[in-house]
């Protein structure tokens, strides 16, 4: 059993905060990126407006979790921040470009003349795909420890495509939950298609992760470690089967269970994230640097922790109120 260094609770605390922030971002901004990917799957402008209305109150606040996660990486693990962002310079730049264009398109599509609106819809969809793909590219590169070469790059790009599929799935499940009528039926069809691509992506990433290093292989398949990991793929497989069965049953006679596909997909995201955390712990840069080696001085971490404890409740409170106020089925999109 590995002994933890003195004062290890501080790096562990910030590693947990960073991990939770990134997970919440993947789930929360994942669904509105997924809606963006799906936006031009219908040619009806009123339906597109309803899709935008379903994410309108949430999408901007969802990106707060990305800012928080990257901010924690910068201030709590500065050495790792430099290594990671240097290795991921291209996909990070593309992701930021996508997020910026997405915000511009979101506003301009409403205020532009009717003839230009389809162009802004195209920009919104394209930037959503770009942001989602770039995040998957970063994930694939991270899993392989930023290894150089064409094969690692091909795997990272493939992970980017699978990430787009995963965000499309959770976006479609969000529309099932938050809309009704014909749009809900279309969302169920979109979700069924994205489900199988996401399932293939989870298998591909799961197959590649233990091959990334002998240490991870031993953690996955050694005894008794395998028993700690086994519940994750079993639970994920059960949830994929549940989604497969549930999505075939639309239209449903009532809307009381419309939340189930979204909750199931979000749980799959959580389980996949848990599997990655189990695999790479305690490294923040795979195979190179642990959270203890990358952490700032304890005195700095204490000061940062005080600030984090002041900010986190505020983020939690306004997130709660947004979900409370704008809950239920999406209403007509209006700008006054």
Residue, then its C-alpha position, 0 to 999 in steps of 0.5 A: x500500500x502506497x504511503x501518502x506524503x505529509x499534507x497530502x489532503x490539500x492536493x487530494x482536495x483540489x484534485x477532487x474539486x477539479x475532477x468534479x468540476x470537469x465532470x459537471x462540465x461534461x454532463x451539463x455543457x455536454x447536453x447543450x453542445x449536443x442540442x447544438x449538434x442536432x440543431x439542423x437535423x430539422x428544417x423547421x425554424x419553429x422546432x429549432x427555436x424550441x430546441x434553443x429555448x430548451x437550453x437558453x437559460x442554462x448553456x452560459x452557466x454550464x460553461x462556468x464549470x470548465x472555467x473553474x476546473x481549468x482555474x484549479x489546474x492553473x493555481x493548484x497544479x501549475x507544473x501540470x497546467x504547463x505540461x498539459x496545455x502545451x501538449x494540447x495546444x491545438x485542440x484547446x485553441x480549436x475548442x475555444x474558437x468553437x465556444x466563442x463562435x457558439x456564443x456569437x451564433x446563439x445571440x445573432x441567430x435571434x436578431x438577424x434577418x430571417x434570411x440570415x437565420x439559417x446561416x447562424x444556425x449552421x455556425x451554431x451547429x458547426x461550432x458545437x461540433x468543433x467544441x465537442x470534437x476538440x474535447x474528445x481529442x484532448x481526452x484521447x491524447x490524455x489517455x495515451x499520455x500525450x504520446x507522439x506519432x500518427x497512431x496516438x493522433x488517430x486514436x485521439x481524433x477517433x475519441x473526438x468523434x465518439x465524444x461528439x456522439x456522446x454529447x449528441x446522445x445526452x443532448x437528445x435525451x435532454x430534448x426528450x425530457x424538456x420537450x413534447x410532441x413531434x420534437x420529443x419523438x424526433x429526439x427519441x430517434x436521434x438518441x437511438x442513433x447516437x446510443x450505438x455510436x456512444x456504446x462503440x466509443x466507450x468500448x474503444x476507449x475502455x480497450x485502449x486505456x489499459x494498454x496505455x501503460x503496464x501500471x494501468x493494465x495491472x490496476x485493471x486486471x490484477x487481483x484483487x484490484x479487478x474487483x474494484x473496477x468490475x462494477x463500473x463496466x457492469x453498471x454501464x452495460x446495464x444502463x446502455x441496455x436500459x436506454x436501448x429498451x426505454x428509447x424504443x417505447x416512445x411515444x409514451x402515454x405520459x411524461x412522468x418518466x421523460x427524465x429517465x434517458x437523461x439521468x441514465x446517460x448522465x450516470x454513464x458519463x459519471x461511471x466512465x469518468x470514475x473508470x478514468x479516475x481509477x485508472x490514472x490515480x494519483x497522476x495528473x499528467x499520465x505516467x509523468x507527474x502525480x498530483x503531489x509532485x505538481x501541487x503548489x506550496x501548502x501555504x498557497x493551497x490553503x489561501x486558494x482553498x479559502x477562496x474556493x470555499x467562498x466561490x463554490x457555494x455561490x456557483x451551486x446556489x445560482x445553478x440550483x435556482x436556474x434549474x428551479x426557475x426554468x424547470x419543466x418543458x421548454x417554452x416558446x423562445x422570446x426576446x424582448 
